[in-house]
Amino acid sequence: MDPAAPLSVANRLGGPVWLFAETTSTQDEARPLAAEGAPWGTAVVAGRQSQGRGRLPGRQWIAEPGEALLCTVILDPAWALLPALPLRIGLALAEACEATVQTEGGRIDIRMKWPNDLMFKGEALSIDRKLGGILCEAGPGLLLVGFGINLARPVLPAGAAAAAGLEEALPEHARPAGRRERLRDRLLETCLATLAGLAESEDWHQALTARLWMRGRECVFEEGRPGSGASFAATIIGIGPAGQLLAETADGRVRELLAGEISSARPGRGALTPYPSIN
């Protein structure tokens, strides 16, 4: 692993920010720092991860060097008790992405895919694509919040879900690759600022419901672990107070998902209806 260097960005969470040119994952670096007593708010950033991972076993985060913001933040373990924490983190990151793009003269609409993905909303009937993801790790006296946000559109293996990069929403003059480090640092500062207000946010449930990906559309869901065979179709209607996904089946029953994922949109009822506005 490369030695860390301090990264000169503002951190409203109050801790230092460390940059690794390359590492296995930012959580692998943040975990021993937390054990050694690093202050809450310490952020670890990597230019490249060789073993970036997703929420589920076997899933990887793929990004070329310098083409994504890869970060883990050490937070107050008491925050682990906040309801719907990963979704609220996603909401804060979505707001940070939109604010960063706006300062560069662009515009983007980001939705939160339950339970932990950021989606770049396509225009008209174009496909929505994954922009980023969140991975939380909690234990006795420990809370690590890891996130990855694509700056450039990644080149992914065949069969992988479509992905997007934040710079796609920027005007042409703000897109050159030479500006990517500046974009990363500005985005990082904004993410840390929005995360700093996470615990005090009172309207998170309403804001999250408004930003919920595929709300009002019929989807196929997998309960529990992917591939378990427990799947059903229903229309996404909202988020419960603990972060559970609320979905209504064709017979009018409302089901609550505490674990699982949205595996696909289902053609037919509600599949091409417009998104509800978040304004």
C-alpha positions as CSV (number, residue, x, y, z in Angstrom):
1,M,0.0,0.0,0.0
2,D,1.2,3.5,-0.8
3,P,1.9,5.9,2.1
4,A,-0.9,8.5,2.7
5,A,-0.5,12.2,2.1
6,P,-2.7,15.0,3.5
7,L,-5.2,16.3,1.1
8,S,-5.9,20.0,1.3
9,V,-9.7,20.2,1.3
10,A,-12.1,21.7,3.7
11,N,-13.7,19.1,6.0
12,R,-16.7,20.3,7.9
13,L,-16.8,17.0,9.8
14,G,-13.7,18.2,11.5
15,G,-11.1,15.5,10.8
16,P,-8.1,15.2,8.6
17,V,-8.3,14.0,5.0
18,W,-5.8,11.5,3.8
19,L,-5.0,10.6,0.2
20,F,-3.6,7.2,-0.9
21,A,-2.6,7.0,-4.6
22,E,-3.5,3.3,-4.5
23,T,-4.8,0.9,-1.9
24,T,-6.9,-2.3,-1.6
25,S,-9.9,-0.2,-0.4
26,T,-10.4,2.9,1.6
27,Q,-12.2,1.0,4.3
28,D,-9.1,-1.2,4.7
29,E,-7.2,2.0,5.4
30,A,-9.8,3.6,7.6
31,R,-10.4,0.6,9.9
32,P,-6.9,0.6,11.5
33,L,-6.9,4.4,11.7
34,A,-10.2,4.2,13.7
35,A,-8.7,1.5,16.0
36,E,-5.7,3.8,16.6
37,G,-8.0,6.6,17.7
38,A,-8.3,8.8,14.6
39,P,-10.9,11.6,15.3
40,W,-14.4,11.3,14.0
41,G,-14.7,13.0,10.7
42,T,-11.4,11.6,9.4
43,A,-11.7,10.9,5.7
44,V,-9.6,8.5,3.6
45,V,-9.5,9.0,-0.2
46,A,-7.9,6.8,-2.8
47,G,-6.9,7.4,-6.4
48,R,-7.4,3.7,-7.1
49,Q,-8.7,0.7,-5.3
50,S,-7.5,-2.8,-6.2
51,Q,-10.2,-4.6,-4.2
52,G,-13.1,-2.2,-4.0
53,R,-16.2,-4.1,-2.9
54,G,-19.9,-3.7,-3.0
55,R,-22.7,-4.4,-0.5
56,L,-23.0,-8.1,-1.4
57,P,-20.3,-10.7,-1.6
58,G,-18.6,-11.1,-4.9
59,R,-19.5,-7.6,-6.1
60,Q,-16.7,-5.2,-6.9
61,W,-16.4,-1.5,-7.5
62,I,-14.5,-0.9,-10.7
63,A,-12.8,2.4,-11.6
64,E,-9.7,3.4,-13.4
65,P,-7.2,5.5,-11.5
66,G,-8.4,9.1,-11.0
67,E,-11.8,8.4,-12.5
68,A,-13.9,8.2,-9.3
69,L,-14.2,9.8,-5.9
70,L,-13.4,6.8,-3.6
71,C,-13.7,7.7,0.1
72,T,-14.4,6.3,3.6
73,V,-15.3,8.5,6.5
74,I,-14.9,7.6,10.2
75,L,-18.0,8.8,11.9
76,D,-19.4,8.9,15.5
77,P,-20.6,5.4,16.2
78,A,-23.7,6.8,17.8
79,W,-24.8,7.7,14.2
80,A,-25.3,4.0,13.5
81,L,-28.5,4.3,15.5
82,L,-30.0,6.8,13.1
83,P,-32.9,5.3,11.2
84,A,-32.3,4.5,7.5
85,L,-28.6,5.6,7.8
86,P,-27.4,4.3,4.4
87,L,-30.3,5.9,2.6
88,R,-29.8,9.2,4.5
89,I,-26.1,9.1,3.5
90,G,-27.2,8.6,-0.1
91,L,-29.5,11.5,0.1
92,A,-26.7,13.7,1.4
93,L,-24.4,12.5,-1.4
94,A,-27.0,13.1,-4.0
95,E,-27.5,16.6,-2.9
96,A,-23.7,17.1,-2.9
97,C,-23.4,15.8,-6.4
98,E,-26.1,18.1,-7.7
99,A,-24.6,21.1,-5.9
100,T,-21.2,20.4,-7.3
101,V,-22.5,20.1,-10.9
102,Q,-24.4,23.3,-10.5
103,T,-21.3,25.2,-9.4
104,E,-19.7,24.1,-12.7
105,G,-22.6,25.3,-14.8
106,G,-24.3,22.0,-15.3
107,R,-27.4,20.2,-14.2
108,I,-28.1,16.7,-13.0
109,D,-31.0,14.8,-11.4
110,I,-29.9,12.0,-9.1
111,R,-32.3,9.4,-7.6
112,M,-31.7,7.1,-4.7
113,K,-32.0,3.4,-5.5
114,W,-32.9,1.4,-2.5
115,P,-31.0,0.3,-0.6
116,N,-27.6,2.0,-1.4
117,D,-27.1,3.2,-4.9
118,L,-27.1,6.6,-6.6
119,M,-28.7,6.7,-10.0
120,F,-28.1,9.3,-12.8
121,K,-31.6,9.9,-14.1
122,G,-31.9,9.6,-17.8
123,E,-33.8,12.1,-19.9
124,A,-37.2,11.1,-21.5
125,L,-37.1,7.4,-22.0
126,S,-33.3,6.9,-21.9
127,I,-31.9,4.5,-19.4
128,D,-31.0,5.5,-15.8
129,R,-27.5,4.5,-14.9
130,K,-25.6,3.9,-11.7
131,L,-23.5,6.9,-10.6
132,G,-22.3,5.7,-7.1
133,G,-22.8,3.4,-4.2
134,I,-22.5,3.4,-0.4
135,L,-21.1,0.8,2.0
136,C,-21.5,1.1,5.7
137,E,-19.6,-0.9,8.3
138,A,-20.6,-0.7,12.0
139,G,-19.2,-2.5,15.0
140,P,-18.4,-1.8,18.7
141,G,-17.2,1.7,18.8
142,L,-16.9,1.8,15.0
143,L,-18.8,3.4,12.1
144,L,-17.2,3.5,8.7
145,V,-19.1,5.1,5.8
146,G,-17.6,4.3,2.4
147,F,-18.8,5.7,-0.9
148,G,-17.7,5.7,-4.5
149,I,-18.9,8.3,-7.1
150,N,-17.9,8.0,-10.7
151,L,-16.4,11.2,-12.1
152,A,-15.9,9.7,-15.6
153,R,-18.1,7.1,-17.2
154,P,-16.4,3.8,-16.4
155,V,-15.7,1.1,-18.9
156,L,-17.3,-2.1,-17.5
157,P,-17.2,-5.8,-18.4
158,A,-19.8,-7.2,-20.7
159,G,-23.1,-7.8,-18.9
160,A,-22.5,-5.3,-16.1
161,A,-25.2,-2.7,-15.4
162,A,-25.0,0.6,-17.2
163,A,-23.0,3.3,-15.3
164,A,-22.5,7.0,-15.6
165,G,-19.9,9.6,-14.6
166,L,-20.6,13.0,-13.0
167,E,-18.7,14.9,-15.7
168,E,-21.3,13.8,-18.2
169,A,-23.6,16.5,-16.7
170,L,-21.0,19.2,-17.0
171,P,-20.8,21.7,-19.9
172,E,-18.1,20.9,-22.5
173,H,-15.6,23.5,-21.2
174,A,-15.7,21.9,-17.7
175,R,-15.0,18.3,-18.9
176,P,-11.3,18.0,-19.8
177,A,-9.5,15.2,-18.0
178,G,-7.0,17.7,-16.6
179,R,-9.8,19.1,-14.4
180,R,-10.8,15.8,-12.9
181,E,-8.7,16.2,-9.8
182,R,-10.3,19.6,-9.2
183,L,-13.7,18.1,-9.7
184,R,-12.9,15.3,-7.2
185,D,-11.8,17.7,-4.5
186,R,-14.7,20.0,-5.0
187,L,-17.1,17.1,-4.8
188,L,-15.4,15.7,-1.8
189,E,-15.6,19.0,0.1
190,T,-19.3,19.2,-0.7
191,C,-20.0,15.6,0.3
192,L,-18.3,16.1,3.7
193,A,-20.3,19.3,4.2
194,T,-23.6,17.6,3.5
195,L,-22.7,14.6,5.7
196,A,-21.9,17.0,8.5
197,G,-25.6,18.0,8.8
198,L,-26.8,14.4,8.6
199,A,-27.8,13.9,12.2
200,E,-29.7,17.2,12.4
201,S,-31.8,16.7,9.2
202,E,-35.5,16.6,10.1
203,D,-37.0,16.4,6.6
204,W,-34.9,13.4,5.4
205,H,-37.9,11.1,5.0
206,Q,-39.9,13.4,2.7
207,A,-36.8,14.3,0.7
208,L,-35.8,10.7,0.3
209,T,-39.3,9.6,-0.7
210,A,-39.3,12.3,-3.4
211,R,-35.9,11.2,-4.7
212,L,-36.7,7.4,-4.6
213,W,-35.7,5.7,-7.8
214,M,-38.6,4.0,-9.7
215,R,-41.2,5.4,-7.3
216,G,-44.6,4.8,-8.9
217,R,-43.3,2.1,-11.2
218,E,-43.6,-1.7,-11.1
219,C,-40.4,-3.6,-10.5
220,V,-39.3,-7.1,-9.7
221,F,-37.8,-7.5,-6.3
222,E,-35.5,-10.1,-4.7
223,E,-35.9,-10.7,-1.0
224,G,-32.8,-11.7,1.0
225,R,-29.7,-12.8,-0.9
226,P,-29.7,-12.5,-4.7
227,G,-30.4,-15.8,-6.3
228,S,-32.4,-17.1,-3.4
229,G,-35.4,-17.5,-5.6
230,A,-37.7,-15.3,-3.5
231,S,-38.8,-12.7,-6.0
232,F,-42.1,-10.9,-6.6
233,A,-43.4,-8.0,-8.7
234,A,-44.8,-4.8,-7.1
235,T,-45.0,-1.0,-7.5
236,I,-42.6,1.1,-5.4
237,I,-44.7,3.5,-3.3
238,G,-42.2,4.8,-0.7
239,I,-39.8,4.3,2.2
240,G,-40.8,3.4,5.8
241,P,-39.5,5.1,8.9
242,A,-36.7,2.6,9.4
243,G,-35.6,2.7,5.8
244,Q,-37.6,-0.3,4.6
245,L,-38.9,-0.2,1.0
246,L,-42.6,-0.1,0.6
247,A,-44.1,-1.8,-2.4
248,E,-47.7,-2.5,-3.4
249,T,-48.6,-5.8,-5.1
250,A,-51.3,-6.2,-7.7
251,D,-53.8,-7.4,-5.1
252,G,-53.3,-4.2,-3.1
253,R,-51.1,-5.6,-0.3
254,V,-48.2,-3.4,0.8
255,R,-45.0,-5.3,1.4
256,E,-42.0,-4.0,3.4
257,L,-38.5,-5.0,2.4
258,L,-35.8,-4.8,5.0
259,A,-33.3,-6.7,2.9
260,G,-33.0,-7.5,-0.7
261,E,-32.7,-5.5,-3.9
262,I,-34.6,-4.2,-7.0
263,S,-33.6,-6.7,-9.7
264,S,-35.4,-5.1,-12.7
265,A,-38.1,-2.8,-13.9
266,R,-41.1,-4.8,-15.1
267,P,-42.5,-4.0,-18.6
268,G,-46.1,-3.1,-18.4
269,R,-48.0,-1.3,-15.7
270,G,-46.2,1.9,-14.7
271,A,-43.0,1.0,-16.5
272,L,-42.8,4.1,-18.6
273,T,-44.7,6.6,-16.5
274,P,-42.9,9.9,-15.8
275,Y,-40.9,10.2,-12.6
276,P,-42.6,12.3,-9.9
277,S,-40.8,15.7,-9.6
278,I,-38.5,16.3,-6.7
279,N,-39.1,20.0,-6.8
